[in-house]
Amino acid sequence: MLKSIGAYAIRRSDPDRPLLADSEETLNKVIALRWIAEWEPAGDSEVEPIRKALLEERWADAVLAWMELTGETLDIFPHGLEIHEARDYPDDEFGVRIQTTRLFSQE
């Protein structure tokens, strides 16, 4: 049975360490705590709009402001990953299933 779970984000400067969460709402909080809150800004004046957006739970505003100030780019996928299980593709049915696809119907 095909399942879709959670949401995820990839930081282009560190693509090997994506953030995964059970929902888009949780993902926003994880981004705030793991990436934005760990940032060490050069000065307080530039940080205030980000702090305010975080405290007001305006996640998109905080992320956009943080990306603009840091030059970071995030790819955020709010709809999750599709999880395919081996039991959904049994060996004894695979040959028949693949041969009935569009790829094979054009012979």
N, CA and C of each residue as an Amber inpcrd file, in Angstrom:
protein
   321
   0.8420000  -1.1710000   0.0000000   0.0000000   0.0000000   0.0000000
   0.8930000   1.2410000   0.0000000   0.7180000   2.0870000  -0.9750000
   1.4920000   3.3170000  -1.0940000   1.0360000   4.3000000  -0.0220000
   2.0000000   4.8460000   0.7080000   1.6960000   5.8120000   1.7550000
   2.5010000   7.0780000   1.5060000   1.9230000   8.1850000   1.8630000
   2.6380000   9.4510000   1.8240000   2.7640000   9.9110000   3.2660000
   3.9720000  10.2620000   3.6570000   4.1650000  10.6810000   5.0450000
   4.8720000  12.0160000   5.1080000   4.4930000  12.8070000   6.0790000
   5.2070000  13.9940000   6.4770000   5.5060000  15.0360000   5.4380000
   6.5290000  15.8040000   5.7520000   7.0240000  16.8920000   4.9260000
   8.5300000  16.9480000   5.1310000   9.2450000  17.5740000   4.2010000
  10.6900000  17.6530000   4.3780000  11.2520000  18.9090000   3.7410000
  12.4510000  19.2690000   4.1840000  13.1550000  20.4410000   3.6620000
  14.6120000  20.0750000   3.4420000  15.1690000  20.6630000   2.4060000
  16.5750000  20.4460000   2.0840000  17.2650000  21.8000000   2.0450000
  18.3400000  21.8910000   2.7470000  19.1570000  23.1030000   2.7650000
  20.2230000  22.9190000   1.6910000  20.1990000  23.7740000   0.6890000
  21.1080000  23.5800000  -0.4520000  22.5750000  23.6120000  -0.0410000
  22.9020000  24.3290000   1.0150000  24.2970000  24.3650000   1.4600000
  24.6950000  23.0830000   2.1870000  23.7300000  22.2410000   2.5440000
  24.0010000  20.9870000   3.2400000  22.9480000  19.9520000   2.8260000
  22.9000000  19.5870000   1.5430000  21.8220000  18.7310000   1.0530000
  21.8110000  17.3120000   1.6110000  22.9100000  16.8870000   2.1990000
  22.9650000  15.5340000   2.7480000  22.2960000  15.4100000   4.1090000
  21.7950000  16.5210000   4.6340000  21.1510000  16.4940000   5.9550000
  19.7720000  17.1520000   5.8990000  18.8240000  16.5220000   5.2190000
  17.4800000  17.1060000   5.1450000  16.7830000  17.0380000   6.4990000
  15.7570000  17.8470000   6.6440000  14.9150000  17.7760000   7.8320000
  13.6190000  17.0770000   7.4340000  13.2080000  16.1020000   8.2020000
  11.9640000  15.3830000   7.9700000  11.0500000  15.6000000   9.1580000
   9.7630000  15.7420000   8.8940000   8.7960000  15.9450000   9.9720000
   7.4880000  15.2530000   9.6100000   6.6360000  15.0930000  10.6060000
   5.3680000  14.3950000  10.3740000   4.3250000  15.2490000   9.6590000
   4.5310000  16.5720000   9.6090000   3.5890000  17.4610000   8.9360000
   4.2990000  18.7550000   8.5480000   3.6500000  19.5500000   7.7110000
   4.2280000  20.8320000   7.3210000   4.3430000  21.7620000   8.5320000
   3.3550000  21.7320000   9.3990000   3.3940000  22.5680000  10.6070000
   4.5950000  22.2150000  11.4830000   4.8250000  20.9410000  11.6960000
   5.9710000  20.5150000  12.4880000   7.2760000  20.8730000  11.7790000
   7.3070000  20.7010000  10.4620000   8.4990000  21.0370000   9.7000000
   8.8790000  22.5050000   9.8900000   7.9010000  23.3920000   9.8630000
   8.1810000  24.8110000  10.0750000   8.8430000  25.0620000  11.4220000
   8.3840000  24.3810000  12.4390000   8.9680000  24.5380000  13.7740000
  10.3970000  23.9780000  13.8190000  10.5960000  22.8590000  13.1390000
  11.9290000  22.2510000  13.1100000  12.9060000  23.1620000  12.3720000
  12.4810000  23.7320000  11.2500000  13.3330000  24.6820000  10.5160000
  13.6880000  25.8540000  11.4210000  12.6920000  26.3690000  12.1470000
  12.9330000  27.5050000  13.0450000  13.9730000  27.1590000  14.1110000
  13.8460000  25.9860000  14.7190000  14.7530000  25.6050000  15.8030000
  16.1140000  25.0990000  15.3290000  16.1380000  24.3380000  14.2610000
  17.3850000  23.7030000  13.8370000  18.2450000  24.5810000  12.9410000
  17.6140000  25.3950000  12.1050000  18.4050000  26.1760000  11.1610000
  18.3850000  27.6660000  11.4780000  17.2120000  28.2300000  11.6510000
  17.1470000  29.6810000  11.8710000  17.6740000  30.0490000  13.2500000
  17.2450000  29.3770000  14.2890000  17.6460000  29.7290000  15.6540000
  19.1250000  29.4630000  15.9230000  19.7460000  28.5970000  15.1550000
  21.1650000  28.3010000  15.3470000  22.0750000  29.2700000  14.5810000
  21.4880000  30.1280000  13.7900000  22.2360000  31.1180000  13.0090000
  22.8050000  32.1780000  13.9390000  24.0260000  32.5700000  13.7050000
  24.6750000  33.6200000  14.4890000  24.7790000  34.8740000  13.6250000
  23.8380000  35.8140000  13.8010000  23.8160000  37.0160000  12.9680000
  24.9300000  37.9890000  13.3200000  25.2290000  38.8480000  12.3580000
  26.2810000  39.8510000  12.5630000  25.8210000  40.9660000  13.5070000
  24.5380000  41.3220000  13.4400000  24.0380000  42.4020000  14.2930000
  22.5780000  42.2170000  14.6510000  22.1610000  42.8240000  15.7620000
  20.7890000  42.6610000  16.2490000  19.7440000  43.3580000  15.3850000
  20.0930000  44.4480000  14.7420000  19.0840000  45.2000000  13.9970000
  18.5010000  44.3780000  12.8490000  19.3020000  43.5660000  12.2090000
  18.8130000  42.7590000  11.0990000  17.9990000  41.5540000  11.5570000
  18.1590000  41.1780000  12.8110000  17.5170000  39.9830000  13.3380000
  16.0970000  40.2360000  13.8440000  15.7990000  41.4330000  14.2350000
  14.5090000  41.7280000  14.8670000  13.2980000  41.3010000  14.0360000
  13.2560000  41.5610000  12.7250000  12.0900000  41.1050000  11.9570000
  11.9330000  39.5780000  11.9580000  13.0480000  38.8670000  11.9790000
  12.9870000  37.4080000  12.0080000  12.4820000  36.9350000  13.3700000
  13.0080000  37.5150000  14.4290000  12.5430000  37.1500000  15.7800000
  11.0450000  37.3880000  15.9160000  10.6010000  38.5360000  15.4430000
   9.1770000  38.8870000  15.5590000   8.3200000  37.8980000  14.7670000
   8.7400000  37.5850000  13.5420000   7.9840000  36.6310000  12.7270000
   7.9070000  35.2600000  13.3950000   9.0060000  34.8160000  13.9970000
   9.0000000  33.5280000  14.6900000   8.0660000  33.5390000  15.8850000
   8.1190000  34.6030000  16.6790000   7.2590000  34.6840000  17.8570000
   5.7810000  34.7670000  17.4830000   5.5020000  35.3420000  16.3200000
   4.1190000  35.4450000  15.8420000   3.7190000  34.2360000  14.9890000
   4.6110000  33.2590000  14.8930000   4.3930000  32.0290000  14.1310000
   4.0860000  32.3110000  12.6600000   4.7270000  33.3180000  12.1320000
   4.6570000  33.6260000  10.7030000   5.8870000  32.9810000  10.0690000
   5.7700000  31.6600000   9.9040000   6.9050000  30.8470000   9.5000000
   7.4750000  31.2630000   8.1530000   6.6260000  31.4490000   7.1650000
   7.1150000  31.7860000   5.8200000   7.8750000  33.1110000   5.8340000
   7.3580000  34.0910000   6.5760000   8.0400000  35.3870000   6.6690000
   9.4200000  35.2310000   7.3000000   9.4910000  34.4240000   8.3480000
  10.7670000  34.2100000   9.0380000  11.7630000  33.5080000   8.1180000
  11.3120000  32.4800000   7.4230000  12.2000000  31.7370000   6.5350000
  12.6970000  32.6270000   5.3980000  11.7950000  33.3770000   4.7880000
  12.2050000  34.2500000   3.6800000  13.1970000  35.3130000   4.1340000
  12.9370000  35.9350000   5.2840000  13.8590000  36.9580000   5.7990000
  15.2190000  36.3510000   6.1300000  15.2130000  35.1720000   6.7460000
  16.4580000  34.4830000   7.0860000  17.2460000  34.1260000   5.8310000
  16.5530000  33.6020000   4.8190000  17.2360000  33.2410000   3.5830000
  17.8380000  34.4830000   2.9210000  17.1050000  35.5780000   2.9420000
  17.6140000  36.8090000   2.3330000  18.8670000  37.3200000   3.0510000
  18.8500000  37.2750000   4.3620000  19.9970000  37.7630000   5.1390000
  21.2100000  36.8470000   5.0620000  20.9780000  35.5560000   4.9850000
  22.0870000  34.5950000   5.0280000  22.5390000  34.1180000   3.6530000
  21.6970000  34.3000000   2.6600000  22.0060000  33.7570000   1.3420000
  21.6990000  32.2720000   1.2360000  21.1130000  31.6960000   2.2790000
  20.7270000  30.2790000   2.2730000  19.5240000  30.0780000   1.3520000
  19.4250000  28.8910000   0.7910000  18.2580000  28.5200000   0.0040000
  17.7350000  27.1940000   0.5380000  16.4230000  27.1550000   0.7870000
  15.7800000  25.9360000   1.2380000  14.8100000  25.4640000   0.1730000
  14.7670000  24.1800000  -0.0350000  13.7330000  23.5570000  -0.8550000
  12.8110000  22.8530000   0.1280000  11.5540000  23.2990000   0.1650000
  10.5920000  22.7680000   1.1280000   9.5240000  21.9910000   0.3740000
   9.3050000  20.7640000   0.8170000   8.3330000  19.8830000   0.2020000
   7.2690000  19.5510000   1.2590000   6.1360000  20.2570000   1.2180000
   5.1330000  20.1130000   2.2780000   4.2680000  18.8680000   2.1740000
   4.3550000  18.1360000   1.0790000   3.4320000  17.0220000   0.8810000
   4.0180000  15.6630000   1.1950000   5.2230000  15.6470000   1.6600000
   5.8040000  14.4030000   2.1230000   6.3900000  13.5070000   1.0560000
   6.8420000  12.3940000   1.5240000   7.4850000  11.3840000   0.6870000
   6.5210000  10.2330000   0.4600000   6.5680000   9.6700000  -0.7130000
   5.8070000   8.4560000  -0.9610000   6.6650000   7.2700000  -0.5390000
   6.0950000   6.4070000   0.2460000   6.8060000   5.2290000   0.7280000
   6.2710000   4.0050000  -0.0170000   7.1380000   3.3540000  -0.7510000
   6.7680000   2.1470000  -1.4830000   7.3330000   0.9520000  -0.7240000
   6.5180000  -0.0710000  -0.5540000   6.9560000  -1.2580000   0.1660000
   7.1030000  -2.4220000  -0.8000000   8.0680000  -3.2850000  -0.5430000
   8.3380000  -4.4290000  -1.4130000   7.1030000  -5.2980000  -1.5940000
   6.3000000  -5.4250000  -0.5640000   5.1180000  -6.2890000  -0.6710000
   4.1030000  -5.7760000  -1.6980000   4.1930000  -4.5040000  -2.0730000
   3.3090000  -3.9410000  -3.0870000   3.7760000  -4.2630000  -4.5060000
   4.9650000  -4.8290000  -4.6250000   5.5430000  -5.1540000  -5.9270000
   6.0770000  -6.5810000  -5.9150000   5.2050000  -7.5590000  -5.7100000
   5.6760000  -8.9540000  -5.6290000   6.2900000  -9.4170000  -6.9380000
   7.3500000 -10.1960000  -6.8130000   8.0900000 -10.6870000  -7.9800000
   7.2040000 -11.4610000  -8.9490000   6.2830000 -12.2620000  -8.4190000
   5.4700000 -13.1010000  -9.3040000   4.4420000 -12.2980000 -10.1070000
   4.1860000 -11.0420000  -9.7510000   3.2470000 -10.1960000 -10.4990000
   3.9450000  -9.1050000 -11.2980000   5.2010000  -8.8600000 -11.0060000
   5.8760000  -7.7100000 -11.5900000   5.9530000  -7.7570000 -13.1110000
   6.3230000  -8.8990000 -13.6720000   6.4470000  -9.0250000 -15.1250000
   5.1570000  -8.6730000 -15.8440000   4.0450000  -9.1730000 -15.3570000
   2.7390000  -8.8830000 -15.9640000   2.4030000  -7.4010000 -15.7990000
   2.6330000  -6.8700000 -14.6280000   2.3050000  -5.4630000 -14.3720000
   3.1160000  -4.5240000 -15.2530000   4.3900000  -4.7920000 -15.4120000
   5.2340000  -3.8940000 -16.2040000   4.8640000  -3.9760000 -17.6830000
   4.4590000  -5.1490000 -18.1380000   4.1230000  -5.3200000 -19.5510000
   2.7790000  -4.6990000 -19.9280000   1.9750000  -4.3260000 -18.9560000
   0.6920000  -3.6820000 -19.2480000   0.7660000  -2.1630000 -19.1030000
   1.9700000  -1.6330000 -18.9780000   2.1300000  -0.1940000 -18.8610000
   2.2050000   0.4520000 -20.2430000   2.0930000   1.7440000 -20.2670000
   2.1440000   2.5280000 -21.5120000   3.4140000   2.2390000 -22.3240000
   4.5250000   2.0510000 -21.6170000   5.7940000   1.7840000 -22.3030000
   5.6860000   0.5900000 -23.2380000   5.0050000  -0.4530000 -22.8000000
   4.9030000  -1.6790000 -23.5910000   3.6890000  -1.6890000 -24.5170000
   2.7400000  -0.7850000 -24.3500000   1.5420000  -0.7890000 -25.1790000
   1.7800000  -0.1430000 -26.5370000   2.9490000   0.4290000 -26.7610000
   3.2220000   1.1120000 -28.0230000   4.0120000   0.2400000 -28.9910000
   4.0620000  -1.0320000 -28.7530000   4.8110000  -1.9320000 -29.6630000
   4.0210000  -2.1800000 -30.9130000
